[in-house]
Amino acid sequence: PVAGADYRPSQLLDTLLALFGERSQHEAGLALVNRLGRRFDARQVQLGLVRKNSVRLLAVSHAADFVERAQQMQLATQAMHEAFDQRSAVHWPPRAGDAPVVDAAHRRYAQASAAPAVYSLPLADGANLVGVITLERDRPFDAAEGALLSALSAALAPWFDMRRHADQGAAARLWRTSRRWL
């Protein structure tokens, strides 16, 4: 696995280009979580997208393993909501020097999944919050990995937002456009 410090900008571009080749938002989400799982040696990566001010799980890496842990899905979603509600990345355990954030849902999820480290970060396109990525693994994420994941989330947010709009039907796009003009 490639750690954050070893992750080159070309690999960031490769990640984005890999998503462009997927036929649907769901397939792109699966490709993303599996790629991030390999790159960051994560036991589990989850992607939730915002729908009507709520985070809904779109994709889970190692899905066969997750089915066996299905009772933890609710805790994972609560951890995503925690990052979403604060519009901020959340680390469990907290990193020294980070600004304090509410992390109770992350602590509960980490305990239930026996994950030594959980990290969630929002996908934001400016003020528009598009989704949340949550990663769990056997060691905490360092500052370089956090910076890389932040850069990746900034690049992914507009793409997932654009894809969501493109996947909507014509009636939904017409409604959205007409609301802007009213």
C-alpha positions in Angstrom: 0.0 0.0 0.0 1.1 3.5 -0.7 1.1 5.9 2.2 0.2 9.5 2.0 3.8 10.8 1.9 4.5 8.4 -1.1 1.4 9.3 -3.0 2.3 11.3 -6.1 0.1 13.9 -7.8 -0.1 11.6 -10.8 -1.7 9.0 -8.6 -4.3 11.6 -7.5 -5.0 12.2 -11.2 -5.2 8.5 -11.9 -7.8 8.1 -9.2 -10.0 10.8 -10.8 -9.5 9.5 -14.3 -10.5 6.0 -13.1 -13.9 7.4 -11.9 -14.5 9.0 -15.2 -14.6 5.6 -16.9 -17.4 4.3 -14.7 -20.9 4.1 -16.1 -22.8 5.2 -13.0 -22.3 7.1 -9.8 -22.6 3.8 -7.8 -19.9 2.1 -9.9 -17.6 5.1 -9.5 -18.2 5.0 -5.8 -17.3 1.4 -5.6 -14.1 2.0 -7.6 -13.2 4.9 -5.4 -13.6 3.1 -2.0 -11.8 0.0 -3.2 -8.9 2.1 -4.6 -8.6 4.1 -1.4 -8.7 0.9 0.6 -5.7 -0.4 -1.3 -3.8 2.9 -1.3 -4.2 3.6 2.4 -4.2 0.1 3.7 -7.7 0.6 5.1 -9.8 -2.3 6.4 -12.9 -0.5 5.3 -13.7 2.6 3.2 -17.2 4.0 2.9 -18.7 6.7 0.7 -21.9 8.4 1.7 -23.5 11.1 -0.5 -25.8 13.8 0.7 -29.5 13.6 -0.2 -32.0 16.0 1.2 -29.6 17.1 4.1 -28.9 13.5 5.1 -25.9 11.2 4.3 -26.8 8.0 2.5 -24.3 5.2 2.1 -23.4 4.7 -1.6 -20.4 2.4 -1.6 -18.5 0.2 0.8 -15.1 -1.4 0.2 -14.7 -5.1 1.0 -18.5 -5.4 0.9 -18.5 -9.2 1.6 -16.8 -8.5 4.9 -19.2 -5.6 5.6 -22.3 -7.8 5.2 -21.0 -9.9 8.1 -20.8 -6.7 10.1 -24.1 -5.2 8.9 -25.1 -4.1 12.4 -22.2 -1.7 12.3 -23.6 0.1 9.2 -25.8 2.3 11.3 -22.8 3.3 13.5 -20.7 4.0 10.3 -23.5 6.2 9.0 -23.7 8.1 12.3 -20.0 8.7 12.1 -20.4 10.1 8.6 -23.2 12.4 9.9 -20.9 13.6 12.6 -18.4 14.9 10.0 -21.2 16.2 7.8 -22.9 18.1 10.6 -19.6 19.7 11.7 -18.5 20.3 8.1 -15.1 19.1 9.3 -12.8 16.1 9.2 -13.0 13.9 12.3 -10.2 11.6 13.5 -10.5 8.8 16.0 -8.4 8.8 18.1 -8.0 12.6 18.0 -4.6 13.8 16.7 -2.5 16.0 18.9 -2.7 19.6 17.7 -6.0 19.2 15.8 -8.9 21.6 16.7 -11.4 19.8 19.0 -14.4 18.3 17.3 -17.3 16.2 18.4 -16.2 12.6 17.9 -18.6 10.4 19.9 -20.0 8.6 16.9 -16.5 7.9 15.6 -15.5 6.5 19.0 -18.6 4.2 19.1 -18.0 3.0 15.5 -14.3 2.4 16.2 -15.2 0.4 19.3 -17.9 -1.7 17.6 -15.7 -2.4 14.6 -12.5 -2.9 16.7 -10.8 -0.4 14.4 -7.8 1.4 16.0 -8.3 4.4 13.7 -11.3 6.0 11.9 -11.1 9.1 9.8 -14.0 10.8 8.1 -13.8 13.8 5.8 -16.5 15.8 4.0 -16.6 16.1 0.2 -17.2 19.9 -0.2 -17.5 21.9 -3.4 -17.3 25.4 -1.9 -20.2 25.7 0.5 -22.0 22.7 -1.1 -21.4 19.6 1.0 -21.7 16.6 -1.4 -20.8 13.6 0.7 -18.4 12.0 3.3 -15.7 9.4 3.0 -14.9 7.3 6.1 -11.8 5.1 6.3 -10.9 2.7 9.1 -7.6 1.0 9.5 -5.1 -0.4 12.0 -3.0 2.7 12.5 -3.9 6.4 12.7 -3.7 8.7 9.7 -0.8 11.0 9.7 -0.8 14.7 8.6 0.5 14.0 5.1 -2.2 11.4 4.5 -4.8 13.8 5.9 -3.6 16.5 3.5 -3.7 14.1 0.5 -7.2 12.9 1.4 -8.3 16.5 1.8 -6.9 17.3 -1.7 -8.7 14.3 -3.1 -12.0 15.2 -1.5 -11.8 18.7 -2.9 -11.3 17.2 -6.4 -14.0 14.6 -5.9 -16.8 16.8 -4.6 -17.5 18.7 -7.8 -17.3 15.4 -9.8 -19.8 13.6 -7.6 -22.1 16.6 -7.6 -22.0 16.9 -11.4 -22.6 13.1 -11.7 -25.6 13.2 -9.4 -27.2 15.9 -11.5 -26.3 14.1 -14.7 -27.9 10.8 -13.4 -31.2 12.6 -12.5 -34.0 12.4 -15.0 -35.1 15.2 -17.2 -38.0 16.2 -15.0 -35.7 16.5 -11.9 -33.2 18.6 -13.9 -36.0 20.8 -15.2 -37.4 21.3 -11.7 -33.9 22.2 -10.3 -33.3 24.7 -13.1 -36.7 26.3 -12.8 -36.2 26.8 -9.0 -33.0 28.7 -9.7 -34.9 31.1 -12.0 -37.8 31.7 -9.6 
